[in-house]
Amino acid sequence: MKTYPDDADGMTLKRIADSGSDMGCSMVIDFTVVAPNQEIGTRIELVLNRKYQLGNVYYDDELNEWSVVIAIEMIPDYSKLLLIQSEIQGLVEPLGGTLDGWGSYGNSSG
């Protein structure tokens, strides 16, 4: 059984693997950025769409905040996830956004 680093990213990868996902196959991974308001959320969406092309800005009533989600289909790889998070944070921080993490429903059929 594959082991993962002992941090939030590693624990999330382990949880996805434990759910029955094939970690050697691609899956959609959603990266979430929090924006202080809709205008900044829209700017963040435009910037992220230039690189990733799959951004969507929305208002989360439950959390009372604007968010931008970037959905990337990829094979879940710890190093690649860290790189993408660093890239996203570098793009959104100057605009007032904050990377809030990532998640995935995996690729298991069960």
N, C-alpha and C positions, 0 to 999 in steps of 0.2 A: 504494500500500500504506500502511495506517495505521501511524503511529509511536506508540510508547508511552514514557512516562517511563522514565528510566534508574535504576530502583530495583527492589526485589524484586517489588512489585506489578505494575509495568510489564513486567518480564521474564516474570512468570507469565502475564499477559494475552497477551503476544507468543507465548509457547510454546503457549497454547491456540489462538490464531489460526493459528499455523503448522501445527497438527495438522489443520487443515481445518474447524474450527468456524466457524459463521456468527456473528460477533460482534454482529450486529444482532438476533439472536433469543435468546430466553431459554434458560437452562441452569441446572442445579442447581450451586450453589456451596456447598461445605462449609467452615465456619469451625470451627476446632478450639481448644478451651480446655483447658489442662492444670490438673488439680486435685491437691492434695497427698494426698487420700485419698478413699475412696468417699463418706463422709458429706458432705464439702464438694462433691464432684462432683454428688451428688444435689441439694444446695441450689442449686448453680449451674444445674443442669438446670431446676429449678422456676422460678427467676428468669428464665432465658432463654426458657422456654416461655411465660411471660406475654406476652412481646413477639413472639417469632418462632414459637412453637407447633410447632417441629420438632426439638427437642433430644433427644439420646440420650446417656446416660452409659455408659461401658464401661471395662474394664481392658485395657490394651495390654500383653500379656505380653512382647513384643519390646522395648518401651521401658521396661517396668516402671513404668508410671504410669497414673493415672486420667485419662480424657479425656472431654470433652463435645463432641459434634459438633452444630452447628446447620446444617441444610440449608435453603438459601434459593433458590427459583427466581427468577431475575432476568436481565435483560439485563446482561451484564458491562460495567460502566462504572467507570472508574478512580476518579472522585470519589465515586461511590456506595459503592464498596468501602472507600475510606478512611473514609467516614462510618460505615458499619456496623461496621468494626473498632473505631473510636473508641467507638461506643455499647456494643459488647460488652465492651471493656476496662473502660469505666466501670462496667458492671454487675457484672463478675466480680472485679475487683481488690479491692473491699472484703470479698469473701468468701474471698479467698486464692487465686483463680484467676488464670491468665495466658493471654492470647490467644497461640496458637502459630502463627497464620497461617491461610491458606485455600488451597483448591485446587478444581479441577473436572476432570471427564472431558470437559467440553465438550459439544457437541451434534452432532458430525459422525457420520455413519453408517458411515464407513469405518475 
